[in-house]
Amino acid sequence: MQEIHKRIKLEREEHNLTQEELGTKLGIGRSAISNWESGRKTPDGKTLDSLANIFNCSIDYLWGRTNVKNAHVINRQINGNNVKIEIDEDYFKKCTPSDIKQILDDIQSAGFDVKKFIDS
C-alpha cells in the first residue's frame, strides 16, 4: 500500500496536472492531493475509481498490485487450476504477429495447452 502515494504523484505529473488541477477534476482541495502524495492519507474507494478514470489506469495499478497500467484480465480454469493472465492492452496494440506467437509459445512452454486456453 505504500505504492499508492508514489503512483498518484507519478500519474499526476505524467498527465501534466498540478495538485490544484487534479483536485478541481475531483471536486476536492489541493491539500487532499498533497496528503495522498505524501502518504499521510489515502483516497477513498470512490475517489480511487475517479483517479483511475482520470489517469486511464486500473485501481490495482494505483495500489501497486500490478505494474500494468491498463490490463485486460483473463481468468480461466485450466486442468482444475485457476489461471489469471493480465494483458497490457497498450503493449498488445504494438505487437506484431511474431510477438504474439512468441507470447503464446512462452505460455505453452510454461505447461499450458494454448489451444485449450484460447478456446475456454
Secondary structure as the mmCIF struct_conf table of DSSP 4:
data_model
#
loop_
_struct_conf.conf_type_id
_struct_conf.id
_struct_conf.beg_label_comp_id
_struct_conf.beg_label_asym_id
_struct_conf.beg_label_seq_id
_struct_conf.end_label_comp_id
_struct_conf.end_label_asym_id
_struct_conf.end_label_seq_id
TURN_TY1_P TURN_TY1_P1 GLN A 2 GLN A 2
HELX_RH_AL_P HELX_RH_AL_P1 GLU A 3 GLU A 14
TURN_TY1_P TURN_TY1_P2 HIS A 15 ASN A 16
HELX_RH_AL_P HELX_RH_AL_P2 GLN A 19 LEU A 26
TURN_TY1_P TURN_TY1_P3 GLY A 27 GLY A 27
BEND BEND1 ILE A 28 ILE A 28
HELX_RH_AL_P HELX_RH_AL_P3 ARG A 30 SER A 38
TURN_TY1_P TURN_TY1_P4 GLY A 39 GLY A 39
BEND BEND2 ARG A 40 ARG A 40
HELX_RH_AL_P HELX_RH_AL_P4 GLY A 45 PHE A 55
TURN_TY1_P TURN_TY1_P5 ASN A 56 ASN A 56
BEND BEND3 CYS A 57 CYS A 57
HELX_RH_AL_P HELX_RH_AL_P5 ILE A 59 TRP A 63
TURN_TY1_P TURN_TY1_P6 GLY A 64 GLY A 64
BEND BEND4 ARG A 65 ARG A 65
BEND BEND5 ASN A 67 ASN A 67
BEND BEND6 LYS A 69 ASN A 70
STRN STRN1 ALA A 71 ILE A 78
TURN_TY1_P TURN_TY1_P7 ASN A 79 GLY A 80
STRN STRN2 ASN A 81 ASP A 88
HELX_RH_AL_P HELX_RH_AL_P6 GLU A 89 LYS A 94
HELX_RH_AL_P HELX_RH_AL_P7 PRO A 97 SER A 109
TURN_TY1_P TURN_TY1_P8 ALA A 110 GLY A 111
HELX_RH_AL_P HELX_RH_AL_P8 VAL A 114 ASP A 119
#
